[in-house]
Amino acid sequence: MQRCTNSPDKDAAAAVLNGWKRVTEKVRAGHLRRDAEHVKKTGPLMFEDVQAEFLEALRRGWSKRRTNTRPASASHLYYTKHVLDTFRTERRVYRLIDFTLKAVQKHLDGLQDNDKSARTQNYQRAILSGFGNYCYFKDYLPDNPVEKATIADVEQDKRRTPRALTDKEVVKLLDTAEARPLQAFMENNRGCVDPESVKPETVDKLKHAGRQRRLIYHTLVSTGLRWGELRGVRVCDLDLDDPHINLPAKITKSKRAEVAVFTDNDVVDQLRQWLKDTERFGAVTLFDMPTSGIVVFDRDIEAAKIKKTTQDGIACVHSLRHTTATRCARAGVPPVILKDIMRHSDIKITMKYYTHLKLHDLHGAIQALPPLTGTTTAADAAEA
């Protein structure tokens, strides 16, 4: 059998031939399958080809640390592809062998020069590191080139820190969210709208939208759910007799089945009436929610005259989750229980990032301590 080494240099051709001989010897010794002798040499591995293989592995739930698969979400796959595509084109890394620490560090330095936040820098670093781990695990590379790349200091570069809303702000938000759909229709249309000319079904539809939006915000702030999690909750996941929500693994951030409890009994009664009035049951979603609530929430807090940005941070949809943790902490809920309510893996996350306690909250807790005053009786002196 004749095979071409595709090497004009004699020494290079001899090296290729010796490699083939070693493979043949391993096949004869039983260390390799017979197919290994007939593998077509396709040249160097290309970055784009391994990237496609990596994305497919993520879609199927690959991880070197997990035995149970946990498929990546569509949004994570999209952003991962965006990061790898940008890295490949801007750094001109076309061969996998060119995926080096120098190229990775230049990419991260470029993000910093473009005024990207430390959190964004670390997120992209983590994606590149995951790709490097995959290449190392598959023996495509001798090591992970991202391991020695610098890590940005998130504590020194906080851009968007959600703040907890006060109780007064929550009440204003709920009231405004319920009234705004109808109010916006009556006031923000072109020309003057005559209330008597509006069809009753239109008014009912707008009131229904306001009622639903109020319930959405109320449920978020009463359970600590994320927007995407509540969007996926079905009626059959809701238990109003023993108030809690069973969260399927496919809608949670951790991709594990979890339970969310209610911290406010008022919303439980409102949800019970909501199900009765809307006749929702079974696998129907609890609410009709858009993919993102950012735009509507910003308009609601603007209408409610709630400051978007303060010295404590910004008001956003995720602020409702921070509000849940902060209200529970002020009510004296033990940190261990609060961690379970928030469904965090580490109590440090709960206490460091989600509980926004101020100085007057600490003074209130200190005032609960018993005073160290009194008089010493003769019996006490004798015992001493």
GUNUDO-271629 format. One record per atom (N, C-alpha, C, CB): x negated, y, z; residue in one letter. Coordinates in steps of 0.1 Angstrom, whole numbers, plus 2048, in hexadecimal, padded with zeros to 3 digits. Glycine has a CB too. Example, Ala and Ser with C-alpha at 12.3 -4.5 7.8 and 13.67 -1.06 7.14 Angstrom:
BEGIN
77C7C784EA 7857D384EA 77C7DF84EA 78F7D385AA 7807EA847S 7777F5847S 77F80084FS 7737FA839S 
***
This chain:
BEGIN
7F87F4800M 800800800M 7F780C800M 80A80080CM 7FA8167F8Q 7F38227F7Q 7FB82E7FDQ 7EF8257E8Q 7F4836804R 7FB84280AR 7F184E808R 7FF840819R 7F7859805C 7EF865803C 7EE86D810C 7F686E7F8C 7E2871813T 7E087981FT 7E388881DT 7D1877824T 7E488C811N 7E689A80EN 7DB8A3813N 7F489F813N 7CF89E814S 7C48A681AS 7B98A6810S 7BF8A0827S 7B68B180AP 7AA8B2800P 79D8B0807P 7AB8BF7F9P 79C8B3813D 78F8B181BD 78D8A381FD 78F8BB827D 78189D81DK 77F88F81FK 78088C82EK 77188C81AK 77A895836D 77B892845D 78989384AD 77289C84CD 79189C845A 79F89D84AA 7A7891845A 7A58AA844A 7A488C839A 7AB881834A 7A887483CA 7A887E825A 79B874840A 796868848A 79D868856A 78786884AA 79F87485CA 7A6876869A 7B5871868A 7A588486EA 7BB87585DV 7C987085BV 7CA861859V 7CF87784EV 7C085C852L 7C084D850L 7BD84685DL 7B5849846L 7B484B865N 7B2845872N 7BE84587BN 7A684C87AN 7C685087AG 7D3851881G 7DC84687DG 7D985F880G 7DD844870W 7E683986BW 7E282C870W 7E783985CW 7D482A870K 7CF81D875K 7D381A884K 7C081C873K 7D282588CR 7D582489AR 7E482089CR 7D28318A2R 7ED826894V 7FB823895V 7FD814891V 80382C88BV 7F680F886T 7F8802882T 7F37F888DT 7F07FF875T 7E87FB893E 7E37F389EE 7ED7F28AAE 7D67F78A3E 7F37FD8ADK 7FD7FD8B8K 80A7F68B4K 80180C8BBK 80D7F68A7V 8197EE8A3V 8167DF8A4V 81C7F1894V 80A7DB8A0R 8067CD8A1R 8057C88B0R 7F97CB89AR 8017D28B8A 8007CE8C7A 80D7CE8CEA 7F67D88CEA 8187D38C7G 8257D38CDG 8287E08D5G 8267C78D6G 81F7EA8D4H 8217F68DCH 82B8008D4H 8147FD8DEH 82C7FE8C7L 8348078BFL 83D7FE8B6L 82C8118B7L 8488048B2R 8517FC8A9R 84B7FD89BR 85F8038A9R 84F7F3892R 84A7F2885R 84E7FF87DR 84F7E687ER 859805880D 85D811879D 85381C87AD 86A81687ED 84A81C884A 841827886A 83682887BA 83A825893A 83481C874E 82A81C869E 83082485DE 82780E865E 83D82585CH 84382A850H 849838852H 84D82184AH 84683E85DV 84B84C860V 845856856V 84885086EV 84D85E84FK 848868846K 84287484DK 85386C83CK 83687784AK 830883850K 83689084AK 82188384EK 83C898852T 8438A484DT 83C8B1850T 8518A5852T 8308B0855G 8288BC858G 82B8C1866G 82B8C784EG 8288CE869P 82A8D3877P 8388D587AP 8228E0878P 83B8D4887L 8498D788CL 84C8E588AL 84B8D289AL 8588E8885M 85C8F6883M 8658FA88FM 8638F8876M 863907893F 86A90C89FF 87990B89CF 86691B8A1F 87D90F891E 88C91088EE 89290288EE 88E916880E 88B8F888AD 8908EA88AD 8928E5899D 8878E0882D 8888E88A1V 8888E38AFV 8938EC8B6V 87B8E58B6V 8948F88B3Q 89F9018B9Q 8AD8FB8B6Q 89E90F8B3Q 8AF8F78AAA 8BC8F18A7A 8BE8E48AFA 8BD8EE898A 8B48DC8B0E 8B58D08B8E 8B78D38C7E 8A88C88B7E 8B18DE8CCF 8B38E28DAF 8C18E78DCF 8A98ED8DDF 8C78EF8D3L 8D48F48D5L 8DE8E88D5L 8D88FE8CAL 8DC8DE8CCE 8E58D38CCE 8E48CB8D9E 8E28CA8C0E 8D88CA8DEA 8D68C38EBA 8DE8CA8F6A 8C78C18EFA 8DD8D88F6L 8E48DF901L 8F38DE8FFL 8E08EE8FFL 8F88DD8F3R 9068DC8F1R 90B8CE8F6R 9098DD8E1R 9028C48F6R 9068B78FBR 9038B690AR 8FF8AC8F3R 8FD8C0910G 8FA8C091EG 8ED8BB922G 9048B7925G 8E38BD91AW 8D58B891DW 8CF8C0929W 8CC8B8911W 8C88B9932S 8C08BF93CS 8B78B5941S 8C98C5947S 8AA8B8943K 8A08AF948K 8A28AC957K 8928B4946K 8AA8B495ER 8AC8B296CR 8B98AC970R 8AB8BF973R 8C38AA966R 8D08A5969R 8D2898962R 8DB8AF965R 8D888F969T 8DC882963T 8EA88395CT 8DC87796DT 8F388B963N 90088E95DN 90089A954N 90A890969N 905898948T 9058A393ET 90F8AE942T 90989E930T 90A8BA93FR 9138C6942R 9118CF936R 90E8CD94FR 91A8CD92CP 9188D591FP 9188E4922P 9248D2916P 9108EB91AA 90F8F991BA 91B900915A 9028FF915A 91F90B91AS 92A913915S 927919908S 92F91E91FS 93291C900A 9309228F3A 9289308F4A 93D9248ECA 92B9388FES 925945900S 916943903S 92B94D90BS 91293990BH 90493690EH 8FD931902H 90392C91AH 9039298FAL 8FD9248EEL 8FB9308E4L 9059198E7L 9049398E3Y 9039448DAY 8F894D8DEY 91094C8DAY 8F79508EBY 8EC9598EFY 8DE9528EFY 8EF95E8FEY 8DE9458F2T 8D193E8F0T 8CC93E8E2T 8D39308F5T 8D593C8D9K 8D193D8CAK 8CC94B8C7K 8DD9398C1K 8D39558CCH 8CF9638C9H 8C19668CEH 8D996D8D0H 8BE9618DAV 8B19648E0V 8A695D8D9V 8B195F8EFV 8A89508D5L 89E9488CEL 89C94E8C0L 8A29398CEL 8A79528B9D 8A69578ACD 89E9648ACD 8B495A8A6D 8A196D8B6T 89A97A8B7T 88C9788BAT 8A19828C2T 88996E8C3F 87B96B8C6F 8739668BAF 87A9618D2F 87A95D8B3R 8739578A7R 87096189CR 87C94C8A1R 87996A899T 87897488FT 86F97F893T 88597988AT 87098589FE 8689908A3E 85A98C8A5E 86E9978AFE 8589818ABR 84A97C8AER 8449748A3R 84A9748BBR 84C971898R 84896988DR 84295C891R 83D971885R 84A95589AV 84794889EV 84F93E896V 84A9468AEV 84893988BY 84F930882Y 84C922885Y 84C934874Y 83F91F889R 83B91288CR 83C91089BR 82D90F887R 8409048A0L 8419028AEL 8349048B6L 8478F58B1L 8299018AFI 81C9038B5I 8199118B8I 8118FD8ACI 82091A8B1D 81D9298B4D 82692E8C0D 8219318A8D 82D9258C6F 8359298D2F 82B9288DEF 84191F8D4F 8259348E0T 81A9348EAT 81E93F8F5T 80D9388E4T 81693E900L 81894890BL 816956906L 80E945916L 80D9588FDK 80A9668F8K 81796B8F0K 7FE9668EEK 81D9638E8A 8299678E1A 83496A8EAA 82D95C8D7A 8369618F4V 8419638FEV 83F970906V 842957908V 83297290AQ 83097E912Q 83298B90AQ 82297E918Q 82E98B8FDK 8319968F5K 8409998F3K 82A9948E7K 84898E8F3H 8569908F1H 85C9968FEH 85D9828EFH 85799190AL 85C997916L 8589A5918L 85898E922L 84B9A8914D 8479B6915D 84F9BF90CD 8389B7911D 8539BA900G 85B9C28F7G 8689C58FDG 85D9BA8EAG 86E9BC904L 87B9BE90BL 8799C9915L 8809B2912L 86E9C991CQ 86C9D4926Q 86A9E1920Q 8609D092FQ 8639E1915D 8609EE90DD 86D9F4908D 8569EC902D 8779EB905N 8849EF8FFN 88E9F290AN 88A9E58F6N 8899F3917D 8919F7922D 89C9ED926D 897A05920D 8999E0923K 8A29D6927K 8A19D4936K 8A09C991FK 8AB9D093DS 8AB9CE94BS 8A39C294FS 8B99CD951S 89E9C295CA 8969B6961A 89F9AA960A 8929B996FA 8AC9AB962R 8B499F962R 8B599A954R 8C29A3967R 8B69A294AT 8B699E93CT 8A9998938T 8B99AA932T 89E99D93CQ 89199893AQ 88F98A93FQ 8859A193FQ 89498894CN 89397B952N 89C97194CN 89697C961N 8A8975947Y 8B196C941Y 8AC967934Y 8BF97493EY 8A697092CQ 8A096B91FQ 893962922Q 89C977917Q 88C96692DR 88195D930R 88594F934R 87996393CR 89194E93BA 89694193FA 89A939933A 8A2943949A 8A0940929I 8A493991DI 898933916I 8AC942914I 88D93B914L 88193790EL 87B92C916L 87794390CL 87B92D923S 87692292CS 87D91592AS 87692793AS 88A916929G 89290A926G 88E903919G 8A190D926G 88C90C90FF 888906902F 87A900903F 8889118F7F 87190790BG 86490190DG 8648F4914G 85B90B915G 86D8F391EN 86E8E6926N 8738DB91CN 8788E8931N 87C8DE914Y 8818D490AY 8768CF901Y 88D8DA901Y 86E8D98FCC 8638D58F3C 8598CC8FBC 85C8E18EEC 8568D0907Y 84D8C890FY 8538BA913Y 84A8CF91DY 8608BA916F 8668AD919F 8668A390DF 8758B091EF 8678A9901K 8688A18F5K 85A89F8EFK 8718A88EAK 8508A38F6D 8428A28F2D 83F8A98E5D 83F8938EFD 8468B48E2Y 8438BD8D7Y 8388C68DAY 84F8C58D3Y 8368CA8E7L 82C8D38ECL 8258CC8F8L 8318E18EFL 8188CF8FAP 8118CA906P 8158D0913P 8028CB904P 81B8DC913D 8208E291FD 82A8EC91CD 8148E9927D 8308F3926N 83A8FD924N 83390B924N 8458FD92FN 832912919P 82A91E918P 83192A920P 82892290AP 83D928925V 84493392BV 84193393AV 853932929V 83B928940E 83A92794EE 831932954E 83391A951E 82793794DK 81E941952K 82294F94EK 81093F94DK 82E951947A 83295E943A 83796694FA 83E95D938A 83697394FT 83A97B95BT 84997B95DT 835989959T 84D97D969I 85B97E96EI 85D98C972I 85E973979I 86899296DA 86B9A0970A 8719A197EA 8759A6966A 86F9AC985D 8749AE993D 8829B4992D 86A9B799BD 88C9AB995V 89A9B0994V 89D9BA99FV 8A39A4994V 8979B89AAE 89A9C19B6E 8969CF9B3E 8939BC9C2E 88C9D19ABQ 8879DF9A8Q 88E9E599CQ 8799DF9A6Q 8979DD995D 89D9E2988D 8AB9DD988D 8959DD97CD 8B49E2991K 8C29DF990K 8C99E9988K 8C79DE99FK 8D09E597ER 8D79EE975R 8E69EE978R 8D59EA966R 8EC9E3979R 8FB9E297BR 8FE9DA988R 9029DC96ER 8FF9E1993T 9039DA99FT 9119DC9A2T 8FA9DF9ABT 9199D19A2P 9289D39A5P 92A9D79B3P 92F9C69A2P 9339E09B6R 9369E39C4R 9449DE9C8R 9369F39C5R 9469DD9D5A 9529D89DAA 95C9E49DBA 9519D29E8A 9689E29D7L 9739ED9D8L 9789ED9E6L 97E9EA9CEL 97C9F99EAT 9829FB9F7T 9909F69F7T 981A099FCT 9979F4A02D 9A59EFA02D 9AE9FA9FCD 9A99EDA11D 9ABA069FEK 9B3A119F7K 9B2A109E8K 9AFA1F9FCK 9A5A0E9E3E 9A3A0D9D5E 9AAA019CFE 994A0D9D2E 9AA9F69D6V 9B19EA9D2V 9C09EC9D0V 9AF9DE9DBV 9C69F39DAV 9D49F69D9V 9D79FF9CEV 9D99FC9E7V 9CFA099CCK 9D1A139C0K 9D0A0B9B3K 9C7A1E9C1K 9C6A029B2L 9C49FA9A6L 9D09F29A3L 9B79F29A7L 9D59EB9ADL 9E19E29ABL 9ED9EA9A6L 9E49DA9B7L 9F09F59ADD 9FB9FD9A9D 9FAA0399BD 9FDA099B3D 9EEA08998T 9EBA0E98BT 9ECA03980T 9DEA1598AT 9E79F7982A 9E79ED978A 9F59E9975A 9DF9E197DA 9FE9E997FE A0C9E597CE A139F0975E A139E2989E A119FC977A A18A07971A A13A0C964A A19A1397BA A06A09961R 9FFA10956R A05A0B948R 9F1A0D956R A089FE946P A0D9FB938P A19A03934P A109EC938P A23A0493CL A2FA0C939L A2BA1A938L A3AA09943L A23A1F942Q A20A2D942Q A18A31936Q A18A3194FQ A0EA29932A A06A2C926A A0FA2C919A 9FBA21924A A19A23919F A22A2390DF A2AA3090CF A2BA1790EF A2FA35918M A37A40918M A30A4D916M A3FA41925M A23A4E91AE A1BA5A91AE A11A5B910E A15A5C928E A0BA5090BN A00A51902N A03A4F8F4N 9F6A46907N A10A4D8F1N A14A4C8E3N A14A5A8DCN A22A458E2N A14A5A8CFR A15A678C8R A23A6C8C9R A10A658B9R A24A788CDG A31A7F8CEG A37A7B8DCG A3AA7B8C3G A43A818DEC A4AA7F8EAC A53A738E9C A53A8B8EDC A52A6A8F3V A5AA5E8F3V A66A608FCV A51A528F8V A71A5E8F6D A7EA5F8FED A80A52905D A8AA638F4D A81A52912P A83A45919P A90A3E915P A84A48928P A9AA45911E AA6A3F90EE AA6A38900E AB2A4990DE A9CA3C8F8S A9AA368EBS A92A298EBS A94A408E1S A8CA268F6V A83A1A8F7V A8CA0E8FAV A79A1C902V A8AA048F2K A929F88F4K A909F1901K A8F9EE8E8K A9A9EC908P A999E6915P A8F9DA915P AA69E191AP A8E9D290AE A859C7909E A779CC908E A889BF8FDE A749D8903T A679DE902T A639E2910T A669EA8F9T A6C9E8918V A699EC926V A669DF92EV A759F492CV A6E9D592CD A6C9C9934D A5E9C2931D A779BF931D A5B9C3924K A4E9BD920K A429C4926K A4D9BD911K A439D2926L A389DA92CL A389D893CL A3A9E8929L A439D7942K A439D4950K A3E9C7954K A529D6956K A419BD94BH A3B9AF94DH A2C9B094CH A419A6943H A279B7942A A199B8940A A129BE94DA A159C0934A A189C9952G A139CF95EG A139C696AG A1B9DC961G A1E9BF96CR A209B6977R A159AB976R A2E9AF977R A139A696AQ A0999B968Q 9FB9A196BQ A0999695AQ 9F89AD967R 9EA9B2969R 9E89B5978R 9E99BF961R 9F29B997FR 9F19BB98DR 9EE9AE994R 9FE9C1993R 9F59A3990L 9F3996996L 9E5991993L 9FE98C991L 9E0993987I 9D398F983I 9C999598DI 9D0992975I 9C99A298EY 9C09A9997Y 9C19A49A6Y 9C29B8997Y 9CE9A39AAH 9D199F9B8H 9CB9909BAH 9E099F9BBH 9CD9889B1T 9C897A9B2T 9B997A9B2T 9CD9719A7T 9B39829AAL 9A49829A9L 99E9879B7L 99F98C99EL 9A49929BCV 99F9979C9V 9A398E9D5V 9A49A59CBV 9AC9869D3S 9B197D9DFS 9AA9709DFS 9C097C9DES 9A496C9D4T 99E95F9D3T 98F95F9D0T 9A59569C8T 98A96A9CBG 97C96B9C7G 9799649BAG 9739659D2G 9839619B2L 98195B9A5L 97B96499BL 98E95699FL 97395F992R 96E967987R 97996897CR 961960981R 977972974W 982974969W 983968960W 97E981961W 97996295CG 979957953G 97F94B95AG 96C95394EG 97D949967E 98393E96EE 99293F96FE 97D93D97CE 99794B973L 9A594D974L 9AC94C967L 9A895B97AL 9A595095CR 9AB94F94FR 9AE94094BR 9A1955945R 9A6937950G 9A892994DG 9B1921957G 99B92394CG 9B5928962V 9BE92196CV 9CB91E966V 9BF92A978V 9D0912967R 9DD90E963R 9E790D96FR 9DD90095CR 9F490D96CV 9FD90C977V 9FC8FF97FV A0C90D971V 9F88F4979C 9F68E8980C 9EA8E8989C 9F58DC976C 9E18F2987D 9D58F3990D 9D98FB99DD 9CA8FA989D 9E590099DL 9E89099A8L 9F09019B3L 9F19159A3L 9ED9039BFD 9F48FC9CAD 9F89079D4D 9EC8F19D2D A0590B9D4L A0A9169DCL A0F9129EAL A1491E9D5L A119059EBD A159009F9D A0A900A02D A1B8F19F7D 9FE8FB9FED 9F28FCA05D 9E99059FDD 9EB8EEA08D 9EB9129FEP 9E691C9F4P 9D791A9F0P 9E892A9F9P 9D59159E4H 9C79149DFH 9C99129D0H 9BF9099E6H 9BE9139C9I 9BD9109BAI 9B29069B8I 9BA91D9B2I 9B68FB9B1N 9AD8F19ADN 9A68F599FN 9B38E39ACN 99A8F79A0L 9938FC994L 98C8F098CL 988907997L 9908ED980P 9898E3979P 97B8E6975P 9918E096BP 9738DC974A 9648DF971A 9628E7965A 95D8D2970A 96B8E695BK 9688EC94EK 96A8FC94EK 9718E7943K 970901959I 97290F95AI 96A916964I 98191295CI 96390E96DT 95B915977T 94D918972T 95A90B983T 946921978K 939925975K 92F919977K 93493197CK 931912982S 928907985S 92B8FA97DS 929904994S 9368FA976K 93A8EE96EK 93C8E2977K 92F8EB964K 9418E6984R 9458DB98DR 9548DF992R 93C8DA999R 95B8D5995A 9698D799AA 9688DE9A8A 9718CA99BA 96F8E89A9E 96F8F09B6E 97D8F49BAE 9668FD9B4E 97E8FA9C6V 98A8FE9CCV 98990C9D0V 98F8F59D8V 9939159CCA 9939239D0A 99F9259DAA 99592C9C4A 99D92B9E5V 9A792D9EFV 9AB93C9EEV 9A292A9FDV 9B893E9F3F 9BD94C9F4F 9BA952A01F 9CD94B9F1F 9B695FA00T 9B3967A0DT 9BE970A10T 9A696EA0BT 9C9971A07D 9D497AA09D 9E1972A06D 9D3986A00D 9E9970A10N 9F6968A0EN A00970A06N 9FC965A1CN 9FF97DA05D A099859FDD A099809EED A079949FED 9FD97E9E9V 9FC97B9DBV A0296D9D8V 9EE97B9D6V A029649E3V A079579E1V A169589DEV A0594E9EEV A1D9609E6D A2C9629E4D A2F9689D6D A3296A9EFD A269719D2Q A289789C5Q A2696E9BAQ A1F9849C4Q A1C9659BBL A1A95B9B1L A259519B0L A0D9539B4L A2B94D9BCR A369449BCR A4294A9B4R A3A9419CAR A449579B6Q A4F95E9AFQ A4C9609A0Q A5296C9B5Q A3F96299DW A3A96398FW A3D956987W A2B96798FW A3A94B98DL A3D93E987L A4C93C985L A3793398FL A5394098EK A6293E98DK A68947982K A6994299AK A63954981D A6895D977D A6495A969D A6596B97BD A57955968T A5295395AT A54944956T A4395695AT A5893C95FE A5B92E95CE A4F927956E A6792D952E A4392A95CR A37923958R A35917961R A2B92D95AR A3090C95AF A2E8FF962F A248F795AF A3B8F8964F A1F8ED961G A168E395BG A098E9957G A1D8DD94FG A058E594AA 9F88E9945A 9F78F793FA 9F38DF93BA A028FF941V A0290D93CV 9F9915945V A1191293CV 9F291F93FT 9E9927946T 9F2930950T 9E193093DT 9EC93395BL 9F393B965L 9F5949960L 9EB93C972L 9EC94F959F 9ED95D953F 9E995D945F 9E596795CF 9EE96693DD 9E9969930D 9DE974930D 9F596D926D 9D296F930M 9C6978932M 9BD979926M 9BE97493FM 9B8984923P 9AE985918P 9A197F91CP 9AC994913P 99897E912T 98B978915T 98398091FT 983976909T 98498D91ES 97D996927S 9879A192CS 97199D920S 9859A5939G 98E9AF93EG 9879BC940G 9939AA94BG 97B9BE93AI 9739CA93DI 97B9D7938I 9669C9936I 97F9D792CV 9859E3927V 9929E792FV 9899E1918V 99B9DE931V 9A79E1938V 9A49E5946V 9B19D4938V 99B9DE94DF 9989E295BF 9929F095BF 98D9D8960F 98A9F4952D 984A01952D 98FA0C950D 979A03947D 999A09948R 9A4A12946R 9ADA13952R 9ACA0E93AR 9AEA08959D 9B6A08965D 9B0A10971D 9B99F996AD 9A3A0E973I 99DA1697EI 99CA2497AI 98FA10980I 99BA2796DE 99BA36969E 9A9A3C96CE 997A3795AE 9B3A34969A 9C1A3996BA 9C4A3A97AA 9CBA30965A 9BEA31982A 9BFA31991A 9B6A3C997A 9BDA24996A 9AEA42990K 9A5A4C995K 99BA4699FK 9ACA5899BK 996A3A99BI 98CA349A3I 97EA3699DI 98FA249A5I 975A3B9A4K 968A3E99EK 961A31999K 95EA449A9K 95CA3298CK 956A27986K 948A2498CK 954A2A977K 941A2F98FT 933A2D994T 932A359A1T 928A3298AT 92DA2F9ABT 92AA369B8T 91BA329BCT 934A329C3T 917A379C8Q 90AA339CDQ 909A249D1Q 906A3C9D8Q 915A1E9D3D 915A109D6D 914A079CAD 921A0D9DED 917A0C9BEG 917A049B2G 922A089A9G 9189F59B5G 9269FF9A0I 930A02996I 93D9F9999I 92B9FF987I 9489FE995A 9559F7996A 9579F0989A 960A00999A 9589E3989C 95A9DA97DC 9639CF981C 94D9D5977C 9669C6978V 96F9BB97AV 9699B2985V 9729B396EV 95C9B0985H 9559A898FH 9559AE99DH 9469A598BH 9589BB99DS 9599C29AAS 9649BB9B3S 95C9D19A9S 96F9B69ACL 9799AF9B4L 9749A39BBL 9859AB9AAL 96B99C9B6R 9659919BDR 95C9959C8R 95C9889B3R 9559A09C6H 94D9A69D1H 9569AB9DCH 9449B29CCH 9629B09D8T 96B9B59E2T 9709AA9EBT 9779BC9DBT 97399E9E5T 9779939EDT 96D98F9F8T 9799879E4T 96098E9F4A 95698B9FDA 954995A08A 9499899F6A 9559A2A04T 9539ADA0ET 95E9AEA18T 9529BAA07T 96B9ACA13R 9769ACA1CR 9769A1A26R 9849ACA14R 972995A22C 971989A2AC 96698CA35C 96E97DA22C 95A991A31A 94F994A3AA 95499EA45A 943999A33A 95B9A8A41R 9609B2A4AR 96A9ADA54R 9669BEA43R 9719A2A4FA 97B99CA58A 975992A62A 986995A50A 968990A60G 961987A6AG 960979A65G 967988A77G 962976A59V 961968A54V 953964A55V 966967A45V 950958A5BP 942954A5CP 93B952A4EP 941946A64P 92E955A4DP 928954A40P 929947A3AP 919958A42P 92893CA41V 92992FA3BV 93692CA35V 926924A46V 941931A3BI 94E92FA35I 950939A29I 959932A40I 94A945A2BL 94B94FA20L 944949A13L 94595CA24L 939942A15K 93293CA0AK 93B932A03K 925935A0FK 94292AA0AD 94B921A04D 9579289FDD 951917A0ED 95C933A03I 96793A9FCI 9629409EFI 96C946A05I 9569459EEM 95094A9E2M 94B9409D9M 9459549E5M 94A9339DER 9459289D6R 93792A9D0R 94F9259CAR 92E92F9D9H 9209319D6H 9189259DAH 91B93E9DDH 90D9239D3S 9059189D6S 8FB91B9E1S 8FD9149CAS 8F89289E3D 8EF92C9EED 8F59389F6D 8E19319E7D 8F4937A03I 8FA941A0BI 8F394FA09I 8FA93DA1AI 8E794EA05K 8DF95BA02K 8E69639F8K 8D19589FFK 8EC95D9EDI 8F29649E3I 8FE96B9E8I 8F795A9D7I 9069659F1T 91296B9F7T 90E9779FFT 9199609FFT 905975A08M 902980A12M 8FA98BA0CM 8FA97AA1EM 8F1988A02K 8E99939FCK 8EF99B9F1K 8DC98C9F7K 8F79949E9Y 8FD99B9DDY 90B99E9DEY 8FA9939D1Y 9139979E6Y 9229989E5Y 92899F9F1Y 92898B9E3Y 9219A09FCT 9279A6A08T 9219B4A09T 92499EA15T 9299BFA07H 9259CCA07H 9299D3A14H 92A9D49FBH 9229D0A1FL 9259D5A2CL 91E9E2A2EL 9229CBA37L 9259ECA34K 91F9F9A36K 91C9FAA45K 928A04A31K 916A06A49L 912A08A56L 91DA08A60L 90BA15A57L 929A0DA5CH 934A0DA66H 93A9FFA68H 93FA17A60H 9389F6A5ED 93C9E8A60D 9339E2A6BD 93B9E0A53D 9269E5A6AL 91D9DFA75L 9209E5A82L 90E9E2A71L 9239F2A83H 9279F8A90H 9349F1A95H 929A07A8EH 93D9EEA8DG 9499E8A91G 9469DAA97G 9539E6A86G 93D9D2A91A 93A9C5A96A 9329C6AA3A 9319BDA8CA 92A9D1AA5I 9229D2AB1I 92C9D6ABDI 9189DDAAFI 9369DEABAQ 93F9E2AC4Q 9479D6ACAQ 9499ECABFQ 9479CBAC3A 94E9BFAC8A 9469B8AD3A 9529B5ABDA 93A9BCAD4L 9319B5ADFL 9359BAAEDL 9229B8ADCL 9359B1AF7P 9399B6B04P 92E9BFB0AP 93B9AAB0EP 9329C9B12P 9299D2B18P 9209CBB22P 9309DEB1EP 9149D0B23L 90A9CBB2DL 90A9D4B39L 8FC9C9B27L 9169D7B3FT 9169DFB4BT 91E9D8B56T 91E9EDB47T 91C9DDB62G 9239D7B6EG 91B9D9B7AG 9269C8B6BG 9209D4B85T 9199D5B92T 9159C7B97T 9219DCB9CT 90A9C6B9ET 9059B9BA3T 90B9B8BB1T 8F69B9BA3T 9129ACBB3T 9189AABC0T 90E9A3BC9T 9249A1BBFT 9119A2BD6A 90899CBDFA 90698DBDCA 90E99DBEDA 910986BD7A 90F978BD3A 905976BC8A 91D972BD0A 906980BBED 8FD97FBB3D 8EF981BB7D 90198ABA8D 8ED98BBC0A 8DF98DBC5A 8DA981BCCA 8DF99ABCEA 8E297ABD4A 8DE96EBDBA 8DA963BD1A 8E9969BE5A 8E2962BC7E 8DE957BBDE 8D195ABB6E 8EA956BB3E 8CF967BB3A 8C296BBADA 8B6968BB6A 8C297ABA9A 
***
